[in-house]
């Protein structure tokens, strides 16, 4: 432990011998006292460093804890020494102190939680005592109520026993009375049944005799009706045979007449078709003659027009010996009048 303290005292000397610039060294030297003032070391370790070892009576647990802390300090110091020698910084030392601070804060939080838990436990214990007292009072009151109910139950049992005895006696008396009444009514009913059976037997005999008589009469009536129906059936069968034979003869005659009429109808249809063919041919022939006459008239009219046109063109153009006569105006007028009269005569002739 003394060696570790000496090593810590030698830290600034090592930092001076390193090749790190002066401003950086001043900053790190300022950080070290702040960390020590922050309370990173445990109280047990401070006591160990302050008190002599001979005056402390330690248990096994405290010795184990001291050994663990010593090992932790030695590891941290060796790492910081290596870091200072290599790079001239002590970041590992700061990290270790930060972790130790976090552990300490966590320990304080656990202590605070434990105190709050103890307070809650005390409050819950008080509540539990109050609840127990309330439950005891409630149980006592319920026990008293149960005793009261048991007393009432015994009273009700006594009452029910008395009522049951009374009801048994009453029911026995009622049963005996009803049995007597039933026996009397049974005797009376048996007498009535005998009388009713005798009357019913008499009525049944009368009814059976009447039914037999009615049955015989109905049987005789039905036999007579059957005989009448058989006679009618024979009559109608004979009539049916005669009528069917007569109708069959009529049917045969009608079939023969139908066949002859059908043959005559076919002949008439044949002649009708021939007449229709002749009429159609005659109409076609008349139509052809009419068209031929129209064609001849049309050809004649066109030929006359063509001749008139040709004569006019020959005279106007003086072709050959055909020439217009040269006369005075009066003669020309007369000739025009004559020409008009000739045209009218030609038209009348054509018509």
RATARA-V597803 format. One record per run of one state. SS is the DSSP state (H for helix, E for strand, C for the rest). FROM is the first residue (numbers start at 1). TO is the last residue. If there is no record, write none. Layout:
ss->SS from->FROM to->TO
ss->SS from->FROM to->TO
This chain:
ss->C from->1 to->1
ss->H from->2 to->9
ss->C from->10 to->10
ss->H from->11 to->17
ss->C from->18 to->21
ss->H from->22 to->37
ss->C from->38 to->42
ss->H from->43 to->50
ss->C from->51 to->52
ss->H from->53 to->55
ss->C from->56 to->59
ss->H from->60 to->86
ss->C from->87 to->90
ss->H from->91 to->317
ss->C from->318 to->328
ss->H from->329 to->350
ss->C from->351 to->351
